[in-house]
Amino acid sequence: MNKKEGFDVELQELAGFAKVISHPARLAILKYLAETKTCISGDISEKLPLSRTTVSQHLKELRDLGLIHGEIDGLKINYCLCCSSIGKYLQKFDVFFETIKSMDVDCVIDCK
């Protein structure tokens, strides 16, 4: 058993989501897909300062978590956002942080 397994499933899911979206390239890919609605992976690599291979690795991380879908179209793969999956994770984050925000604790240390 690894140390991560000692935490409840909800926290593990939130941590997995946070890990995947913690890279600026992945955030840029999500933003690009939101702006274009759908696109081809080659188009994405032209928009980022990364090699096509590196972009493919980031696309895999997003796809493995279910944040994007990829559909093979001949020699190309068309990617699009999976809004239901993104919404699920955002809702979990909202619930998690709402619980924290609702705690009536005021830290006396200046939290800048």
N, CA, C and O atoms as CSV, one atom per row, in Angstrom:
chain,resi,resn,atom,element,x,y,z
A,1,MET,N,N,0.847,-1.184,0.000
A,1,MET,CA,C,0.000,0.000,0.000
A,1,MET,C,C,0.887,1.240,0.000
A,1,MET,O,O,1.805,1.357,0.811
A,2,ASN,N,N,0.604,2.169,-0.921
A,2,ASN,CA,C,1.362,3.409,-0.902
A,2,ASN,C,C,0.666,4.407,0.015
A,2,ASN,O,O,-0.488,4.208,0.395
A,3,LYS,N,N,1.365,5.474,0.368
A,3,LYS,CA,C,0.848,6.443,1.332
A,3,LYS,C,C,-0.414,7.132,0.845
A,3,LYS,O,O,-1.267,7.500,1.653
A,4,LYS,N,N,-0.547,7.311,-0.450
A,4,LYS,CA,C,-1.719,7.970,-1.019
A,4,LYS,C,C,-2.990,7.181,-0.717
A,4,LYS,O,O,-4.050,7.773,-0.512
A,5,GLU,N,N,-2.895,5.871,-0.688
A,5,GLU,CA,C,-4.057,5.022,-0.465
A,5,GLU,C,C,-4.620,5.158,0.944
A,5,GLU,O,O,-5.731,4.700,1.211
A,6,GLY,N,N,-3.870,5.779,1.849
A,6,GLY,CA,C,-4.355,5.994,3.205
A,6,GLY,C,C,-5.379,7.111,3.296
A,6,GLY,O,O,-6.013,7.283,4.337
A,7,PHE,N,N,-5.551,7.873,2.223
A,7,PHE,CA,C,-6.509,8.978,2.209
A,7,PHE,C,C,-7.789,8.548,1.509
A,7,PHE,O,O,-7.787,7.631,0.688
A,8,ASP,N,N,-8.895,9.235,1.851
A,8,ASP,CA,C,-10.156,8.825,1.232
A,8,ASP,C,C,-10.151,9.095,-0.267
A,8,ASP,O,O,-9.381,9.916,-0.765
A,9,VAL,N,N,-11.018,8.392,-0.966
A,9,VAL,CA,C,-11.072,8.410,-2.426
A,9,VAL,C,C,-11.326,9.823,-2.955
A,9,VAL,O,O,-10.745,10.226,-3.963
A,10,GLU,N,N,-12.186,10.566,-2.279
A,10,GLU,CA,C,-12.517,11.936,-2.712
A,10,GLU,C,C,-11.261,12.815,-2.740
A,10,GLU,O,O,-11.038,13.557,-3.696
A,11,LEU,N,N,-10.454,12.725,-1.695
A,11,LEU,CA,C,-9.214,13.514,-1.648
A,11,LEU,C,C,-8.225,13.042,-2.711
A,11,LEU,O,O,-7.520,13.857,-3.307
A,12,GLN,N,N,-8.169,11.749,-2.948
A,12,GLN,CA,C,-7.291,11.229,-3.994
A,12,GLN,C,C,-7.710,11.748,-5.367
A,12,GLN,O,O,-6.859,12.100,-6.184
A,13,GLU,N,N,-9.029,11.798,-5.626
A,13,GLU,CA,C,-9.522,12.310,-6.917
A,13,GLU,C,C,-9.197,13.787,-7.083
A,13,GLU,O,O,-8.750,14.210,-8.149
A,14,LEU,N,N,-9.419,14.576,-6.031
A,14,LEU,CA,C,-9.105,16.002,-6.097
A,14,LEU,C,C,-7.616,16.225,-6.327
A,14,LEU,O,O,-7.226,17.094,-7.107
A,15,ALA,N,N,-6.794,15.444,-5.652
A,15,ALA,CA,C,-5.345,15.571,-5.814
A,15,ALA,C,C,-4.920,15.182,-7.230
A,15,ALA,O,O,-4.046,15.825,-7.812
A,16,GLY,N,N,-5.524,14.145,-7.783
A,16,GLY,CA,C,-5.213,13.736,-9.153
A,16,GLY,C,C,-5.584,14.814,-10.153
A,16,GLY,O,O,-4.824,15.087,-11.082
A,17,PHE,N,N,-6.748,15.433,-9.971
A,17,PHE,CA,C,-7.186,16.531,-10.831
A,17,PHE,C,C,-6.225,17.708,-10.703
A,17,PHE,O,O,-5.794,18.280,-11.705
A,18,ALA,N,N,-5.894,18.064,-9.466
A,18,ALA,CA,C,-4.981,19.195,-9.235
A,18,ALA,C,C,-3.622,18.933,-9.874
A,18,ALA,O,O,-3.017,19.842,-10.442
A,19,LYS,N,N,-3.147,17.714,-9.787
A,19,LYS,CA,C,-1.853,17.370,-10.368
A,19,LYS,C,C,-1.881,17.534,-11.887
A,19,LYS,O,O,-0.944,18.074,-12.475
A,20,VAL,N,N,-2.954,17.068,-12.516
A,20,VAL,CA,C,-3.042,17.142,-13.972
A,20,VAL,C,C,-3.133,18.596,-14.444
A,20,VAL,O,O,-2.497,18.965,-15.432
A,21,ILE,N,N,-3.911,19.417,-13.752
A,21,ILE,CA,C,-4.065,20.796,-14.213
A,21,ILE,C,C,-2.973,21.725,-13.677
A,21,ILE,O,O,-3.013,22.930,-13.926
A,22,SER,N,N,-2.004,21.181,-12.948
A,22,SER,CA,C,-0.973,22.026,-12.344
A,22,SER,C,C,0.096,22.486,-13.327
A,22,SER,O,O,0.938,23.310,-12.970
A,23,HIS,N,N,0.085,21.985,-14.533
A,23,HIS,CA,C,1.096,22.384,-15.519
A,23,HIS,C,C,0.517,23.450,-16.452
A,23,HIS,O,O,-0.587,23.284,-16.971
A,24,PRO,N,N,1.254,24.542,-16.669
A,24,PRO,CA,C,0.725,25.607,-17.535
A,24,PRO,C,C,0.432,25.150,-18.965
A,24,PRO,O,O,-0.465,25.699,-19.605
A,25,ALA,N,N,1.156,24.172,-19.473
A,25,ALA,CA,C,0.879,23.675,-20.823
A,25,ALA,C,C,-0.489,23.021,-20.880
A,25,ALA,O,O,-1.215,23.186,-21.861
A,26,ARG,N,N,-0.850,22.280,-19.842
A,26,ARG,CA,C,-2.157,21.618,-19.825
A,26,ARG,C,C,-3.276,22.644,-19.689
A,26,ARG,O,O,-4.331,22.504,-20.308
A,27,LEU,N,N,-3.046,23.669,-18.883
A,27,LEU,CA,C,-4.034,24.740,-18.782
A,27,LEU,C,C,-4.188,25.453,-20.125
A,27,LEU,O,O,-5.300,25.801,-20.524
A,28,ALA,N,N,-3.076,25.668,-20.817
A,28,ALA,CA,C,-3.124,26.314,-22.133
A,28,ALA,C,C,-3.886,25.449,-23.138
A,28,ALA,O,O,-4.628,25.974,-23.968
A,29,ILE,N,N,-3.709,24.147,-23.068
A,29,ILE,CA,C,-4.431,23.236,-23.961
A,29,ILE,C,C,-5.927,23.305,-23.679
A,29,ILE,O,O,-6.728,23.401,-24.609
A,30,LEU,N,N,-6.313,23.256,-22.403
A,30,LEU,CA,C,-7.728,23.346,-22.048
A,30,LEU,C,C,-8.322,24.672,-22.523
A,30,LEU,O,O,-9.433,24.707,-23.054
A,31,LYS,N,N,-7.589,25.741,-22.332
A,31,LYS,CA,C,-8.058,27.065,-22.760
A,31,LYS,C,C,-8.220,27.110,-24.278
A,31,LYS,O,O,-9.216,27.624,-24.787
A,32,TYR,N,N,-7.247,26.576,-24.987
A,32,TYR,CA,C,-7.300,26.561,-26.449
A,32,TYR,C,C,-8.497,25.753,-26.949
A,32,TYR,O,O,-9.203,26.178,-27.863
A,33,LEU,N,N,-8.717,24.593,-26.346
A,33,LEU,CA,C,-9.855,23.765,-26.746
A,33,LEU,C,C,-11.179,24.467,-26.447
A,33,LEU,O,O,-12.130,24.354,-27.220
A,34,ALA,N,N,-11.241,25.187,-25.333
A,34,ALA,CA,C,-12.459,25.927,-24.994
A,34,ALA,C,C,-12.716,27.033,-26.012
A,34,ALA,O,O,-13.864,27.297,-26.370
A,35,GLU,N,N,-11.661,27.671,-26.474
A,35,GLU,CA,C,-11.803,28.765,-27.435
A,35,GLU,C,C,-12.155,28.275,-28.832
A,35,GLU,O,O,-12.891,28.947,-29.556
A,36,THR,N,N,-11.641,27.117,-29.218
A,36,THR,CA,C,-11.837,26.625,-30.581
A,36,THR,C,C,-12.938,25.574,-30.703
A,36,THR,O,O,-13.322,25.203,-31.812
A,37,LYS,N,N,-13.444,25.097,-29.573
A,37,LYS,CA,C,-14.478,24.054,-29.489
A,37,LYS,C,C,-13.930,22.667,-29.821
A,37,LYS,O,O,-14.117,21.745,-29.028
A,38,THR,N,N,-13.267,22.484,-30.951
A,38,THR,CA,C,-12.574,21.232,-31.282
A,38,THR,C,C,-11.321,21.607,-32.060
A,38,THR,O,O,-11.224,22.712,-32.594
A,39,CYS,N,N,-10.399,20.723,-32.123
A,39,CYS,CA,C,-9.196,20.999,-32.905
A,39,CYS,C,C,-8.458,19.697,-33.188
A,39,CYS,O,O,-8.890,18.616,-32.787
A,40,ILE,N,N,-7.355,19.827,-33.875
A,40,ILE,CA,C,-6.506,18.687,-34.218
A,40,ILE,C,C,-5.215,18.838,-33.430
A,40,ILE,O,O,-4.737,19.957,-33.241
A,41,SER,N,N,-4.653,17.751,-32.975
A,41,SER,CA,C,-3.479,17.829,-32.099
A,41,SER,C,C,-2.340,18.616,-32.727
A,41,SER,O,O,-1.615,19.309,-32.013
A,42,GLY,N,N,-2.162,18.532,-34.027
A,42,GLY,CA,C,-1.113,19.312,-34.692
A,42,GLY,C,C,-1.325,20.801,-34.524
A,42,GLY,O,O,-0.366,21.556,-34.366
A,43,ASP,N,N,-2.571,21.223,-34.559
A,43,ASP,CA,C,-2.892,22.634,-34.350
A,43,ASP,C,C,-2.476,23.088,-32.957
A,43,ASP,O,O,-1.998,24.209,-32.784
A,44,ILE,N,N,-2.655,22.230,-31.975
A,44,ILE,CA,C,-2.308,22.577,-30.598
A,44,ILE,C,C,-0.807,22.811,-30.472
A,44,ILE,O,O,-0.389,23.780,-29.837
A,45,SER,N,N,-0.001,21.954,-31.056
A,45,SER,CA,C,1.447,22.108,-30.923
A,45,SER,C,C,1.952,23.370,-31.599
A,45,SER,O,O,3.010,23.883,-31.236
A,46,GLU,N,N,1.212,23.879,-32.577
A,46,GLU,CA,C,1.600,25.131,-33.216
A,46,GLU,C,C,1.308,26.331,-32.331
A,46,GLU,O,O,1.893,27.397,-32.523
A,47,LYS,N,N,0.412,26.174,-31.367
A,47,LYS,CA,C,0.010,27.265,-30.483
A,47,LYS,C,C,0.817,27.328,-29.190
A,47,LYS,O,O,0.720,28.304,-28.446
A,48,LEU,N,N,1.602,26.308,-28.921
A,48,LEU,CA,C,2.367,26.247,-27.677
A,48,LEU,C,C,3.858,26.211,-27.968
A,48,LEU,O,O,4.279,25.718,-29.015
A,49,PRO,N,N,4.657,26.730,-27.046
A,49,PRO,CA,C,6.114,26.708,-27.249
A,49,PRO,C,C,6.736,25.365,-26.862
A,49,PRO,O,O,7.746,25.311,-26.162
A,50,LEU,N,N,6.113,24.292,-27.332
A,50,LEU,CA,C,6.558,22.941,-27.000
A,50,LEU,C,C,6.588,22.084,-28.255
A,50,LEU,O,O,5.908,22.373,-29.239
A,51,SER,N,N,7.382,21.033,-28.206
A,51,SER,CA,C,7.433,20.113,-29.344
A,51,SER,C,C,6.130,19.324,-29.427
A,51,SER,O,O,5.383,19.230,-28.453
A,52,ARG,N,N,5.875,18.771,-30.584
A,52,ARG,CA,C,4.675,17.959,-30.797
A,52,ARG,C,C,4.656,16.766,-29.839
A,52,ARG,O,O,3.596,16.399,-29.331
A,53,THR,N,N,5.816,16.161,-29.590
A,53,THR,CA,C,5.904,15.017,-28.677
A,53,THR,C,C,5.519,15.427,-27.262
A,53,THR,O,O,4.789,14.706,-26.581
A,54,THR,N,N,6.004,16.576,-26.821
A,54,THR,CA,C,5.678,17.058,-25.475
A,54,THR,C,C,4.194,17.380,-25.366
A,54,THR,O,O,3.564,17.048,-24.361
A,55,VAL,N,N,3.631,18.018,-26.378
A,55,VAL,CA,C,2.194,18.312,-26.383
A,55,VAL,C,C,1.407,17.012,-26.317
A,55,VAL,O,O,0.408,16.931,-25.602
A,56,SER,N,N,1.841,16.002,-27.046
A,56,SER,CA,C,1.162,14.703,-27.020
A,56,SER,C,C,1.163,14.102,-25.619
A,56,SER,O,O,0.173,13.500,-25.204
A,57,GLN,N,N,2.255,14.259,-24.891
A,57,GLN,CA,C,2.328,13.754,-23.516
A,57,GLN,C,C,1.331,14.481,-22.617
A,57,GLN,O,O,0.672,13.864,-21.780
A,58,HIS,N,N,1.227,15.796,-22.799
A,58,HIS,CA,C,0.264,16.573,-22.004
A,58,HIS,C,C,-1.171,16.205,-22.378
A,58,HIS,O,O,-2.031,16.115,-21.501
A,59,LEU,N,N,-1.436,15.996,-23.650
A,59,LEU,CA,C,-2.762,15.569,-24.095
A,59,LEU,C,C,-3.124,14.223,-23.466
A,59,LEU,O,O,-4.271,14.003,-23.078
A,60,LYS,N,N,-2.152,13.334,-23.367
A,60,LYS,CA,C,-2.392,12.020,-22.753
A,60,LYS,C,C,-2.806,12.172,-21.300
A,60,LYS,O,O,-3.739,11.503,-20.856
A,61,GLU,N,N,-2.134,13.036,-20.550
A,61,GLU,CA,C,-2.485,13.265,-19.142
A,61,GLU,C,C,-3.928,13.768,-19.022
A,61,GLU,O,O,-4.691,13.295,-18.180
A,62,LEU,N,N,-4.286,14.724,-19.867
A,62,LEU,CA,C,-5.646,15.274,-19.842
A,62,LEU,C,C,-6.674,14.227,-20.253
A,62,LEU,O,O,-7.760,14.148,-19.678
A,63,ARG,N,N,-6.321,13.427,-21.249
A,63,ARG,CA,C,-7.224,12.381,-21.737
A,63,ARG,C,C,-7.391,11.270,-20.695
A,63,ARG,O,O,-8.502,10.787,-20.475
A,64,ASP,N,N,-6.291,10.869,-20.058
A,64,ASP,CA,C,-6.355,9.792,-19.062
A,64,ASP,C,C,-7.266,10.149,-17.887
A,64,ASP,O,O,-7.913,9.276,-17.310
A,65,LEU,N,N,-7.313,11.435,-17.537
A,65,LEU,CA,C,-8.188,11.860,-16.449
A,65,LEU,C,C,-9.615,12.083,-16.934
A,65,LEU,O,O,-10.530,12.231,-16.123
A,66,GLY,N,N,-9.812,12.107,-18.244
A,66,GLY,CA,C,-11.146,12.279,-18.799
A,66,GLY,C,C,-11.538,13.729,-19.031
A,66,GLY,O,O,-12.714,14.023,-19.249
A,67,LEU,N,N,-10.565,14.645,-18.988
A,67,LEU,CA,C,-10.876,16.055,-19.198
A,67,LEU,C,C,-11.052,16.390,-20.670
A,67,LEU,O,O,-11.703,17.377,-21.012
A,68,ILE,N,N,-10.467,15.562,-21.551
A,68,ILE,CA,C,-10.628,15.741,-22.991
A,68,ILE,C,C,-10.911,14.383,-23.630
A,68,ILE,O,O,-10.627,13.332,-23.054
A,69,HIS,N,N,-11.470,14.433,-24.822
A,69,HIS,CA,C,-11.693,13.238,-25.638
A,69,HIS,C,C,-10.891,13.399,-26.913
A,69,HIS,O,O,-10.724,14.511,-27.414
A,70,GLY,N,N,-10.401,12.303,-27.432
A,70,GLY,CA,C,-9.708,12.311,-28.706
A,70,GLY,C,C,-10.358,11.317,-29.650
A,70,GLY,O,O,-10.572,10.158,-29.296
A,71,GLU,N,N,-10.671,11.777,-30.853
A,71,GLU,CA,C,-11.298,10.912,-31.848
A,71,GLU,C,C,-10.387,10.817,-33.066
A,71,GLU,O,O,-10.010,11.833,-33.648
A,72,ILE,N,N,-10.035,9.593,-33.445
A,72,ILE,CA,C,-9.151,9.385,-34.586
A,72,ILE,C,C,-9.906,9.684,-35.869
A,72,ILE,O,O,-11.010,9.187,-36.093
A,73,ASP,N,N,-9.279,10.520,-36.716
A,73,ASP,CA,C,-9.849,10.906,-38.010
A,73,ASP,C,C,-8.734,10.751,-39.043
A,73,ASP,O,O,-7.995,11.694,-39.327
A,74,GLY,N,N,-8.630,9.553,-39.594
A,74,GLY,CA,C,-7.532,9.281,-40.522
A,74,GLY,C,C,-6.212,9.260,-39.783
A,74,GLY,O,O,-6.019,8.470,-38.860
A,75,LEU,N,N,-5.294,10.142,-40.198
A,75,LEU,CA,C,-3.985,10.218,-39.547
A,75,LEU,C,C,-3.964,11.235,-38.411
A,75,LEU,O,O,-2.942,11.391,-37.742
A,76,LYS,N,N,-5.061,11.919,-38.190
A,76,LYS,CA,C,-5.122,12.960,-37.173
A,76,LYS,C,C,-6.044,12.533,-36.042
A,76,LYS,O,O,-6.875,11.638,-36.193
A,77,ILE,N,N,-5.874,13.199,-34.903
A,77,ILE,CA,C,-6.771,12.981,-33.770
A,77,ILE,C,C,-7.430,14.318,-33.445
A,77,ILE,O,O,-6.750,15.311,-33.186
A,78,ASN,N,N,-8.748,14.330,-33.462
A,78,ASN,CA,C,-9.488,15.529,-33.098
A,78,ASN,C,C,-9.756,15.491,-31.599
A,78,ASN,O,O,-10.293,14.510,-31.084
A,79,TYR,N,N,-9.383,16.549,-30.907
A,79,TYR,CA,C,-9.584,16.632,-29.463
A,79,TYR,C,C,-10.664,17.635,-29.136
A,79,TYR,O,O,-10.815,18.651,-29.814
A,80,CYS,N,N,-11.425,17.339,-28.076
A,80,CYS,CA,C,-12.410,18.287,-27.566
A,80,CYS,C,C,-12.517,18.113,-26.052
A,80,CYS,O,O,-12.113,17.093,-25.495
A,81,LEU,N,N,-13.069,19.133,-25.407
A,81,LEU,CA,C,-13.246,19.098,-23.963
A,81,LEU,C,C,-14.347,18.129,-23.571
A,81,LEU,O,O,-15.310,17.937,-24.313
A,82,CYS,N,N,-14.205,17.529,-22.418
A,82,CYS,CA,C,-15.267,16.716,-21.830
A,82,CYS,C,C,-15.857,17.554,-20.693
A,82,CYS,O,O,-15.437,17.453,-19.540
A,83,CYS,N,N,-16.829,18.374,-21.045
A,83,CYS,CA,C,-17.389,19.339,-20.091
A,83,CYS,C,C,-18.020,18.671,-18.876
A,83,CYS,O,O,-17.965,19.226,-17.778
A,84,SER,N,N,-18.615,17.500,-19.044
A,84,SER,CA,C,-19.230,16.827,-17.898
A,84,SER,C,C,-18.173,16.410,-16.878
A,84,SER,O,O,-18.395,16.536,-15.673
A,85,SER,N,N,-17.039,15.921,-17.342
A,85,SER,CA,C,-15.963,15.521,-16.444
A,85,SER,C,C,-15.341,16.746,-15.766
A,85,SER,O,O,-15.074,16.727,-14.564
A,86,ILE,N,N,-15.117,17.792,-16.532
A,86,ILE,CA,C,-14.570,19.024,-15.959
A,86,ILE,C,C,-15.527,19.562,-14.905
A,86,ILE,O,O,-15.101,19.961,-13.821
A,87,GLY,N,N,-16.820,19.575,-15.219
A,87,GLY,CA,C,-17.821,20.044,-14.269
A,87,GLY,C,C,-17.836,19.234,-12.990
A,87,GLY,O,O,-17.999,19.783,-11.900
A,88,LYS,N,N,-17.665,17.914,-13.123
A,88,LYS,CA,C,-17.644,17.035,-11.946
A,88,LYS,C,C,-16.506,17.410,-11.015
A,88,LYS,O,O,-16.697,17.512,-9.803
A,89,TYR,N,N,-15.314,17.616,-11.582
A,89,TYR,CA,C,-14.166,17.976,-10.746
A,89,TYR,C,C,-14.319,19.370,-10.143
A,89,TYR,O,O,-13.966,19.584,-8.983
A,90,LEU,N,N,-14.837,20.309,-10.911
A,90,LEU,CA,C,-15.035,21.660,-10.383
A,90,LEU,C,C,-16.044,21.662,-9.243
A,90,LEU,O,O,-15.875,22.388,-8.263
A,91,GLN,N,N,-17.085,20.859,-9.366
A,91,GLN,CA,C,-18.069,20.764,-8.298
A,91,GLN,C,C,-17.433,20.182,-7.032
A,91,GLN,O,O,-17.702,20.652,-5.926
A,92,LYS,N,N,-16.592,19.165,-7.197
A,92,LYS,CA,C,-15.922,18.570,-6.039
A,92,LYS,C,C,-15.009,19.588,-5.364
A,92,LYS,O,O,-14.933,19.638,-4.137
A,93,PHE,N,N,-14.312,20.402,-6.165
A,93,PHE,CA,C,-13.461,21.441,-5.595
A,93,PHE,C,C,-14.299,22.486,-4.873
A,93,PHE,O,O,-13.921,22.954,-3.799
A,94,ASP,N,N,-15.433,22.853,-5.455
A,94,ASP,CA,C,-16.314,23.831,-4.805
A,94,ASP,C,C,-16.768,23.319,-3.440
A,94,ASP,O,O,-16.725,24.053,-2.453
A,95,VAL,N,N,-17.199,22.068,-3.385
A,95,VAL,CA,C,-17.649,21.480,-2.119
A,95,VAL,C,C,-16.498,21.442,-1.125
A,95,VAL,O,O,-16.673,21.795,0.041
A,96,PHE,N,N,-15.334,21.018,-1.574
A,96,PHE,CA,C,-14.170,20.925,-0.696
A,96,PHE,C,C,-13.824,22.288,-0.100
A,96,PHE,O,O,-13.653,22.411,1.113
A,97,PHE,N,N,-13.721,23.316,-0.955
A,97,PHE,CA,C,-13.316,24.624,-0.470
A,97,PHE,C,C,-14.448,25.355,0.247
A,97,PHE,O,O,-14.178,26.214,1.086
A,98,GLU,N,N,-15.688,25.045,-0.055
A,98,GLU,CA,C,-16.806,25.651,0.672
A,98,GLU,C,C,-16.764,25.210,2.128
A,98,GLU,O,O,-17.024,26.005,3.032
A,99,THR,N,N,-16.439,23.957,2.352
A,99,THR,CA,C,-16.310,23.449,3.714
A,99,THR,C,C,-15.216,24.203,4.456
A,99,THR,O,O,-15.393,24.572,5.617
A,100,ILE,N,N,-14.110,24.429,3.806
A,100,ILE,CA,C,-12.996,25.148,4.430
A,100,ILE,C,C,-13.363,26.611,4.669
A,100,ILE,O,O,-13.082,27.161,5.733
A,101,LYS,N,N,-13.990,27.236,3.675
A,101,LYS,CA,C,-14.368,28.648,3.806
A,101,LYS,C,C,-15.398,28.849,4.909
A,101,LYS,O,O,-15.416,29.895,5.559
A,102,SER,N,N,-16.255,27.857,5.123
A,102,SER,CA,C,-17.326,28.007,6.104
A,102,SER,C,C,-16.841,27.873,7.546
A,102,SER,O,O,-17.580,28.192,8.477
A,103,MET,N,N,-15.636,27.418,7.735
A,103,MET,CA,C,-15.098,27.304,9.092
A,103,MET,C,C,-14.893,28.708,9.640
A,103,MET,O,O,-14.301,29.559,8.977
A,104,ASP,N,N,-15.370,28.943,10.819
A,104,ASP,CA,C,-15.299,30.278,11.394
A,104,ASP,C,C,-14.013,30.411,12.209
A,104,ASP,O,O,-14.041,30.547,13.433
A,105,VAL,N,N,-12.895,30.369,11.499
A,105,VAL,CA,C,-11.592,30.475,12.145
A,105,VAL,C,C,-10.863,31.636,11.484
A,105,VAL,O,O,-10.747,31.698,10.260
A,106,ASP,N,N,-10.380,32.544,12.301
A,106,ASP,CA,C,-9.649,33.685,11.764
A,106,ASP,C,C,-8.216,33.595,12.274
A,106,ASP,O,O,-7.958,33.783,13.463
A,107,CYS,N,N,-7.316,33.315,11.393
A,107,CYS,CA,C,-5.909,33.158,11.749
A,107,CYS,C,C,-5.335,34.517,12.145
A,107,CYS,O,O,-5.590,35.520,11.478
A,108,VAL,N,N,-4.564,34.548,13.224
A,108,VAL,CA,C,-3.976,35.810,13.659
A,108,VAL,C,C,-2.673,36.120,12.944
A,108,VAL,O,O,-2.160,37.234,13.049
A,109,ILE,N,N,-2.140,35.165,12.229
A,109,ILE,CA,C,-0.924,35.377,11.436
A,109,ILE,C,C,-1.336,36.028,10.137
A,109,ILE,O,O,-2.336,35.643,9.532
A,110,ASP,N,N,-0.571,37.011,9.705
A,110,ASP,CA,C,-0.875,37.703,8.454
A,110,ASP,C,C,-0.624,36.760,7.285
A,110,ASP,O,O,0.525,36.445,6.979
A,111,CYS,N,N,-1.688,36.311,6.633
A,111,CYS,CA,C,-1.597,35.367,5.505
A,111,CYS,C,C,-1.604,36.140,4.198
A,111,CYS,O,O,-2.667,36.399,3.635
A,112,LYS,N,N,-0.447,36.504,3.720
A,112,LYS,CA,C,-0.353,37.275,2.471
A,112,LYS,C,C,-0.184,36.375,1.301
A,112,LYS,O,O,-0.087,36.847,0.168
